């Protein structure tokens, strides 16, 4: 059945052939076709521009011979792929049907929808391959002028987890955000105590994103984050989750009863933050590397992922808007270590000054990273991403307001005590 259908399709295409391609296509149009196809070799989305070029030539040149048309296009096409040949065939066939019989509009629409769907599917598969590639291999090339660096994807991640896993991660992230927000609002209370706040039988540290329960889950999520890529893709939302952990670790101090217990909790928090930042880099760096390989290169046609570049391809590319392992991570870990030192040796003036300085600089870096990410995602027009990073920025502003409020209350209390003594 499949062979008979193919034979009928070839026969139908053959009925549209009356003149040779060379005779039907003017020389200037033929030259324009060659120039247009050469130009789209350096386009970030060659298929879209290539399709428009082909349709324009078919419309203006009166192409009638499919076999020579296919042969000519195949010589210039950027992607040596059967999918590209199919979509050119559909475009040519739909245009010929439209010109030959104006009463077959439904068939034309179905043909147009077919190659559009195939084009979208092919583009999506190529993008997924590039974004999940873990290792780009460089090959020797003989064309040192046009293709000095030739890369192909040597290995990629396995398939994505089912959407249920993404949904669970999303619920965990939302609950962590609301937990941090609730405890931030609670810090506005005037009656402060040295004991750790509790909700029922749970202490605050057990409910925070940086606590001994949630932080290991964050590390586990990031360790498998390459396959969490459907409802809640961590390549886009992972930085927000790590920033939330940073926020929680700095905003809420552990209030353990003994110094040993306090030291163990802080040390585990520092270790968890360092591991989480490294795991996040294993998610976002391949994404940004693939993004640069896709947008700043052109396909060589040797394989699906084979690209030519003018410059060497670096890990993370030049467009990486965020990195997990950064100076922010190092400063936050140092600030937490200074808290441990002050708890053990006492908060003398030099030690207290160092701790406050480290915490202040860490807060500035967290705010800088969060607002920088916000400025990157807003122009993309994605509503979920914008909501996530806007909520993170609002939480940071709320915490700055909380710190200013508590500072003013502390100054007022000291002033009131001085008045009583006088």
C-alpha positions as CSV (number, residue, x, y, z in Angstrom):
1,X,0.0,0.0,0.0
2,X,2.8,2.4,0.9
3,X,4.6,1.8,-2.4
4,X,1.4,2.2,-4.4
5,X,0.7,5.5,-2.7
6,X,4.2,6.7,-3.4
7,X,3.8,5.7,-7.1
8,X,0.5,7.6,-7.3
9,X,2.1,10.7,-5.8
10,X,5.0,10.6,-8.2
11,X,2.5,10.1,-11.1
12,X,0.5,13.1,-9.9
13,X,3.6,15.2,-9.7
14,X,4.6,14.1,-13.1
15,X,1.4,15.4,-14.6
16,X,2.5,18.9,-13.7
17,X,5.7,18.6,-15.7
18,X,5.5,20.1,-19.1
19,X,8.7,22.2,-19.5
20,X,12.2,21.8,-18.2
21,X,13.2,23.8,-15.3
22,X,16.0,25.5,-17.2
23,X,13.5,26.6,-19.9
24,X,10.8,27.8,-17.5
25,X,13.0,29.7,-15.0
26,X,14.7,32.9,-16.2
27,X,18.4,33.3,-15.6
28,X,18.0,36.2,-13.3
29,X,15.5,34.3,-11.2
30,X,17.8,31.3,-11.1
31,X,20.7,33.6,-9.9
32,X,18.4,35.1,-7.3
33,X,17.5,31.7,-6.0
34,X,21.2,30.8,-5.6
35,X,21.9,34.1,-3.8
36,X,19.0,33.7,-1.5
37,X,19.9,30.2,-0.5
38,X,23.5,31.1,0.1
39,X,22.4,34.1,2.2
40,X,20.2,32.0,4.5
41,X,23.2,29.7,5.4
42,X,24.1,32.3,8.0
43,X,20.5,32.8,9.3
44,X,19.6,31.8,12.9
45,X,16.4,30.2,11.5
46,X,17.4,28.9,8.0
47,X,14.2,26.9,7.4
48,X,11.8,29.9,7.7
49,X,13.9,32.1,5.4
50,X,14.6,29.2,3.0
51,X,10.9,28.4,2.7
52,X,10.0,32.0,1.9
53,X,12.8,32.1,-0.7
54,X,11.6,28.9,-2.4
55,X,7.9,30.0,-2.4
56,X,8.9,33.4,-3.9
57,X,10.8,31.8,-6.7
58,X,8.0,29.4,-7.4
59,X,5.5,32.2,-7.5
60,X,7.6,34.6,-9.7
61,X,9.5,32.1,-11.9
62,X,6.7,29.8,-13.0
63,X,8.5,26.6,-12.0
64,X,7.0,23.5,-13.7
65,X,9.5,20.8,-13.5
66,X,9.7,19.2,-10.1
67,X,12.6,16.8,-10.5
68,X,15.1,19.5,-11.7
69,X,13.7,21.9,-9.1
70,X,14.4,19.4,-6.4
71,X,17.9,18.7,-7.7
72,X,18.8,22.4,-7.9
73,X,17.4,23.1,-4.4
74,X,19.2,20.0,-3.0
75,X,22.5,21.4,-4.2
76,X,22.1,24.6,-2.2
77,X,20.0,23.5,0.7
78,X,21.7,24.0,4.1
79,X,20.3,21.0,5.9
80,X,20.8,17.7,4.0
81,X,17.7,16.2,5.4
82,X,14.7,14.2,4.0
83,X,12.4,16.4,6.1
84,X,13.6,19.5,4.2
85,X,13.0,17.8,0.8
86,X,9.5,16.9,2.0
87,X,8.6,20.4,3.0
88,X,9.9,21.8,-0.3
89,X,7.8,19.2,-2.1
90,X,4.7,20.2,-0.2
91,X,5.3,23.9,-0.9
92,X,5.9,23.3,-4.6
93,X,2.9,20.9,-4.9
94,X,0.5,23.2,-3.0
95,X,1.6,26.2,-5.2
96,X,1.1,24.1,-8.4
97,X,-2.4,22.9,-7.2
98,X,-3.4,26.5,-6.4
99,X,-2.3,27.7,-9.9
100,X,-3.8,24.7,-11.8
101,X,-7.2,24.3,-10.1
102,X,-8.7,27.1,-8.0
103,X,-11.4,24.8,-6.7
104,X,-9.1,22.6,-4.6
105,X,-8.6,25.1,-1.8
106,X,-9.2,22.5,0.9
107,X,-6.4,20.3,-0.4
108,X,-4.1,23.2,-0.6
109,X,-4.9,24.1,3.0
110,X,-4.3,20.6,4.1
111,X,-1.0,20.5,2.3
112,X,0.1,23.8,3.7
113,X,-0.9,22.7,7.2
114,X,1.0,19.5,6.7
115,X,4.3,21.1,5.9
116,X,3.9,23.7,8.5
117,X,3.3,21.0,11.2
118,X,6.3,19.1,9.9
119,X,8.5,22.2,9.9
120,X,7.4,23.0,13.5
121,X,8.1,19.5,14.6
122,X,11.5,19.3,12.9
123,X,12.5,22.7,14.4
124,X,11.4,21.6,17.9
125,X,13.4,18.4,17.7
126,X,16.5,20.2,16.5
127,X,16.2,22.8,19.4
128,X,15.7,20.0,21.9
129,X,18.8,18.2,20.7
130,X,20.9,21.4,20.9
131,X,19.6,22.4,24.4
132,X,20.1,18.9,25.9
133,X,23.6,18.3,24.5
134,X,26.1,17.6,27.2
135,X,29.2,17.4,25.0
136,X,30.1,19.2,21.8
137,X,32.9,17.6,19.8
138,X,35.1,19.6,17.5
139,X,36.3,18.1,14.2
140,X,39.1,18.9,11.8
141,X,38.0,20.9,8.8
142,X,39.6,21.6,5.5
143,X,37.6,24.8,4.9
144,X,39.5,27.1,7.3
145,X,37.9,30.3,5.8
146,X,34.2,29.5,5.9
147,X,34.2,26.8,8.6
148,X,37.2,27.1,10.8
149,X,35.4,25.3,13.7
150,X,33.1,22.3,13.0
151,X,31.1,21.0,15.9
152,X,28.6,18.2,16.4
153,X,26.7,16.9,19.5
154,X,28.5,13.9,20.8
155,X,26.1,13.0,23.7
156,X,22.8,14.3,25.0
157,X,20.6,13.7,28.0
158,X,18.0,11.0,28.0
159,X,14.3,11.7,27.6
160,X,12.3,14.0,29.9
161,X,10.6,12.8,33.0
162,X,6.7,12.6,32.8
163,X,4.9,15.8,33.6
164,X,3.9,14.5,37.0
165,X,7.5,14.9,38.2
166,X,7.6,18.5,36.9
167,X,4.3,19.2,38.7
168,X,5.7,17.9,42.0
169,X,8.8,20.1,41.6
170,X,6.5,23.0,40.9
171,X,4.4,22.4,44.0
172,X,7.6,22.1,46.1
173,X,8.9,25.4,44.7
174,X,5.6,27.2,45.3
175,X,5.4,25.9,48.9
176,X,9.0,27.0,49.5
177,X,8.2,30.5,48.2
178,X,5.1,30.9,50.4
179,X,7.0,29.5,53.4
180,X,9.8,32.1,53.0
181,X,7.2,34.9,52.4
182,X,5.2,33.9,55.5
183,X,8.2,33.9,57.8
184,X,9.4,37.2,56.4
185,X,6.1,38.8,57.2
186,X,6.2,37.3,60.7
187,X,9.6,39.0,61.2
188,X,7.8,42.3,61.2
189,X,6.4,41.4,64.7
190,X,7.7,43.8,67.4
191,X,8.0,41.0,70.0
192,X,11.2,39.3,69.0
193,X,12.6,36.3,70.9
194,X,15.8,34.3,70.9
195,X,13.9,31.0,70.5
196,X,13.1,29.7,67.0
197,X,9.5,30.2,65.8
198,X,7.4,27.1,65.5
199,X,4.3,26.1,63.6
200,X,2.8,23.2,65.6
201,X,5.5,20.7,66.2
202,X,7.6,21.9,63.3
203,X,10.4,24.5,63.9
204,X,11.0,27.2,61.4
205,X,14.2,25.7,60.0
206,X,12.3,22.5,59.0
207,X,10.0,24.6,56.7
208,X,12.5,26.9,55.0
209,X,14.0,26.3,51.6
210,X,17.5,26.3,53.2
211,X,16.5,24.0,56.0
212,X,17.7,20.5,56.7
213,X,14.6,19.0,54.9
214,X,14.1,21.2,51.9
215,X,17.8,21.8,50.9
216,X,18.7,18.2,50.3
217,X,15.5,18.0,48.1
218,X,16.8,21.0,46.1
219,X,20.1,19.3,45.5
220,X,18.3,16.1,44.4
221,X,16.1,18.1,42.1
222,X,19.0,19.9,40.5
223,X,20.9,16.6,40.2
224,X,18.2,15.3,37.9
225,X,17.1,18.6,36.5
226,X,18.2,18.0,33.0
227,X,15.2,15.7,32.6
228,X,12.7,18.0,34.3
229,X,11.8,19.9,31.2
230,X,8.1,19.9,30.5
231,X,5.8,21.8,32.9
232,X,8.5,23.4,35.0
233,X,11.8,23.4,33.0
234,X,14.7,24.0,35.4
235,X,16.8,25.5,32.6
236,X,14.5,28.6,33.0
237,X,13.3,28.3,36.6
238,X,16.3,26.7,38.3
239,X,18.0,30.1,39.0
240,X,14.9,31.4,40.8
241,X,14.9,28.3,43.0
242,X,18.6,28.7,43.9
243,X,18.1,32.4,44.6
244,X,15.2,31.5,47.0
245,X,17.6,29.2,48.8
246,X,20.2,32.0,49.1
247,X,17.5,34.3,50.4
248,X,16.3,31.8,53.0
249,X,19.9,31.1,54.2
250,X,20.7,34.8,54.7
251,X,17.3,36.0,56.0
252,X,16.7,33.4,58.7
253,X,19.4,32.5,61.1
254,X,19.4,29.1,62.8
255,X,18.7,29.4,66.5
256,X,19.9,26.0,67.8
257,X,20.3,25.5,71.5
258,X,23.9,24.4,71.6
259,X,26.9,25.6,69.6
260,X,27.7,22.1,68.3
261,X,24.2,21.7,66.9
262,X,24.3,25.2,65.4
263,X,27.7,24.5,63.8
264,X,26.4,21.3,62.2
265,X,23.3,23.0,60.8
266,X,25.2,25.9,59.3
267,X,27.9,23.6,57.9
268,X,25.2,21.5,56.2
269,X,23.6,24.6,54.8
270,X,26.9,25.8,53.3
271,X,27.6,22.3,51.9
272,X,24.1,22.1,50.4
273,X,24.3,25.6,48.8
274,X,27.7,24.7,47.2
275,X,26.3,21.4,45.8
276,X,23.1,23.0,44.6
277,X,25.0,25.7,42.7
278,X,27.2,23.2,41.0
279,X,24.3,21.0,40.1
280,X,22.4,24.0,38.6
281,X,25.4,24.8,36.4
282,X,25.1,21.2,34.9
283,X,21.5,22.2,33.8
284,X,21.9,25.8,32.6
285,X,25.3,25.6,31.0
286,X,24.4,23.0,28.4
287,X,21.2,25.0,27.6
288,X,23.1,28.2,26.9
289,X,25.9,26.4,25.1
290,X,23.2,24.8,22.8
291,X,21.5,28.2,22.4
292,X,24.7,29.8,21.1
293,X,25.5,26.8,18.9
294,X,22.0,27.2,17.4
295,X,21.9,31.0,17.0
296,X,25.5,31.9,16.4
297,X,26.4,29.1,13.9
298,X,25.2,27.8,10.6
299,X,24.4,24.2,9.7
300,X,27.0,22.3,7.7
301,X,24.7,19.6,6.5
302,X,26.9,16.7,7.5
303,X,24.6,15.6,10.3
304,X,21.6,17.0,12.2
305,X,23.7,18.8,14.9
306,X,26.7,19.6,12.7
307,X,27.4,23.3,12.7
308,X,30.2,25.6,11.5
309,X,31.4,28.5,13.6
310,X,33.8,31.4,13.2
311,X,34.9,31.2,16.8
312,X,35.4,28.4,19.3
313,X,32.4,27.2,21.3
314,X,32.8,27.8,25.0
315,X,30.8,26.2,27.8
316,X,27.8,28.3,28.6
317,X,28.5,30.4,25.5
318,X,28.5,34.2,25.7
319,X,24.8,34.6,26.3
320,X,24.6,32.9,29.7
321,X,22.6,35.2,31.9
322,X,23.3,33.4,35.1
323,X,25.7,30.9,36.6
324,X,25.1,28.9,39.8
325,X,28.7,28.8,40.9
326,X,29.6,32.5,41.1
327,X,30.9,35.2,43.5
328,X,27.4,35.4,45.0
329,X,27.7,31.7,46.0
330,X,31.2,32.2,47.5
331,X,30.2,35.3,49.4
332,X,27.0,33.7,50.9
333,X,29.0,30.6,52.0
334,X,31.6,32.9,53.6
335,X,28.9,35.0,55.3
336,X,27.4,31.8,56.8
337,X,30.9,30.7,58.0
338,X,31.3,34.1,59.7
339,X,28.1,33.5,61.5
340,X,29.5,30.2,62.8
341,X,32.7,31.9,63.9
342,X,30.8,34.7,65.7
343,X,28.6,32.1,67.5
344,X,31.6,30.1,68.7
345,X,34.1,32.9,69.6
346,X,31.5,35.6,70.5
347,X,30.5,38.7,68.6
348,X,33.3,41.1,69.4
349,X,33.3,44.3,67.5
350,X,35.8,43.3,64.7
351,X,34.1,39.9,64.1
352,X,30.7,41.5,64.1
353,X,31.8,44.2,61.6
354,X,33.2,41.5,59.3
355,X,30.0,39.4,59.5
356,X,27.7,42.4,58.8
357,X,29.9,43.5,55.9
358,X,29.8,40.1,54.3
359,X,26.0,39.8,54.8
360,X,25.4,43.2,53.4
361,X,27.5,42.6,50.2
362,X,25.8,39.2,49.8
363,X,22.3,40.8,49.9
364,X,23.4,43.3,47.3
365,X,24.6,40.5,45.0
366,X,21.4,38.5,45.5
367,X,19.4,41.6,44.6
368,X,21.6,42.3,41.6
369,X,21.3,38.7,40.3
370,X,17.5,38.6,40.8
371,X,16.8,41.9,39.2
372,X,19.2,41.1,36.4
373,X,17.3,37.9,35.7
374,X,14.1,39.8,35.8
375,X,15.3,42.2,33.1
376,X,16.3,39.2,30.9
377,X,13.0,37.3,31.1
378,X,10.6,40.2,30.7
379,X,11.5,41.0,27.1
380,X,10.9,37.3,26.2
381,X,7.2,37.7,26.9
382,X,6.7,34.5,28.8
383,X,4.1,35.1,31.5
384,X,5.0,32.2,33.9
385,X,8.7,33.1,33.8
386,X,7.9,36.8,34.4
387,X,5.6,35.9,37.4
388,X,8.3,33.7,39.0
389,X,11.1,36.3,38.8
390,X,8.8,39.1,39.7
391,X,7.7,37.3,42.8
392,X,11.3,36.6,43.7
393,X,12.2,40.3,43.4
394,X,9.1,41.3,45.4
395,X,10.2,39.0,48.2
396,X,13.7,40.5,48.3
397,X,12.2,44.0,48.4
398,X,9.9,42.9,51.2
399,X,13.0,41.6,53.1
400,X,14.8,44.9,52.7
401,X,11.8,46.6,54.1
402,X,11.7,44.2,57.0
403,X,15.4,44.8,57.8
404,X,14.8,48.6,57.7
405,X,11.8,48.2,59.9
406,X,13.6,46.1,62.5
407,X,16.6,48.5,62.4
408,X,14.4,51.5,63.2
409,X,12.7,49.6,66.0
410,X,16.0,48.6,67.5
411,X,17.3,52.2,67.3
412,X,14.0,53.4,68.9
413,X,14.4,50.9,71.8
414,X,18.0,51.9,72.5
415,X,17.0,55.6,72.5
416,X,14.1,54.8,74.9
417,X,16.4,53.0,77.3
418,X,18.8,55.9,77.3
419,X,15.9,58.3,78.2
420,X,14.9,56.0,81.1
421,X,18.4,55.9,82.4
422,X,18.7,59.7,82.2
